[in-house]
Amino acid sequence: MPTTTSTTPLRTWGDRVDQKVFDAIYSRALVYNTCWEDPGVDRQALNIETSDHLLVITSAGCNVLDYALVGPACIHAVDANPRQNALLELKLAAIRRLEFEDFFAAFGQGHHPRMQWLYHHELRPALSEFARTFWDKRIGWFGHARGSFYFHGLSGTVASAFHAYLRLRPRLATSIHELFDTRSLDEQRHIYDTQVDPLIWTQGMNWILSRQLTMSMLGVPHPQRKEVQQQHDCGVAGFVRDAIGYVFRQLPVWTNYFWMVYIRGRYTEHCCPEYLKPDNFTRLKAGAADCIALHTCTVTDFLKHHEQPISKYVLLDHMDWMSSYQPEALADEWRWILARARTDARIIFRSAHAAPRYLESLELGPERSRLSDRLHFRPELAAHLQAQDRVHTYAGFHIADVRA
């Protein structure tokens, strides 16, 4: 998600405070320690081929590595937050310089007792100056036997706080762990309905989820929270409750590594991202990761200086934020996306709203052509794939082809 300052006035004093808090948090921290978008869904939507040149917002880099396993010509990992690229740099250095057991201990289990030594002797020399400076101060995140890398960074801090909360609620903690040990949907639904749901949705939990500070720690800016509030009768807490209910009642939990890592602080060898599996690690080390190029800048700045046509765009959810605070910058970004798109390009992105208003209202260039006239959306495919999404925290999943 690009970091920019607001150029448009916000409606209330509270809006301005929320945005300043989010900007202050985001500009100083690693926000995402793992990706919160399902690459299994993305792969089906994108149909990546060996001739493809992808632009992907980096986030934690997990999905960039996932797409690299398909073997595209190039993946441009773009993020305006240099800390997110520093995390992908560390993963790439570890893939190239460590054995699988060490790699999985660090990024699978979130803890390696020798990570300090491995970092200084194997990984640090392969990093950029910014990444070295960042990890010199934080490599200890991997070093605590009772902790986890996945309890650090902003989203990790929220996960760590939830763990502390579970220590105060042992019945709920036991029920959640039983839920993750199930191997049938019927058993899973039963445990969720009878043991987890009645205990977790307290008045205090609803209050915490409704606070903008909580959302900011999870990388959700004020405009996205507003979008959720506008389309759900029970606000953010109600939306989160429905999303979690769907995940744990409709989708098999034993393959859901997204929620597992924040519940347990670690992955397992059977429930983890593709890049953490032994055979895939070997492929990445053997050269599959070489297609990845990192760029610390906004999407617009990258596209202005990159003339190679892009055939697949993975834009996550950053446009929600831009549409509220920087609509002119968003229009400029779309203009460059379309200018650099290959004639058969496909674009995927997510939104806090099932039908974000900017898709209809945004006008591009001096001719003021409507964005909706430049794209051909695939709502049926998007709806079909969103039903499979193991994260399920976005109301909108959008797939669009560029019109010739």
Secondary structure by P-SEA (a helix, b strand, c coil): ccccccccccccaaaaaaaaaaaaaaacccccccccccaaaaaaaccccccbbbbbccccaaaaaaaaaacccbbbbccccaaaaaaaaaaaaaaacccaaaaaaacccccccaaaaaaaccccccccaaaaaaaccccccccccccccccccaaaaaaaaaaaaaaacaaaaaaaaaaaacccaaaaaaaaacccccccccaaaaaaaacaaaaaaacccaaaaaaaaacccccaaaaaaaaaaaaaccccccccaaaaaaaccccccccccccccaaaaaaaaacccccbbbbcccaaaaaaaccccccccccccaaaaaacccaaaaaaaaaaaaaacccbbbbbbcccccccccccccccccccccccccccccaaaaaaaaaacccccccbbbbbbbcc
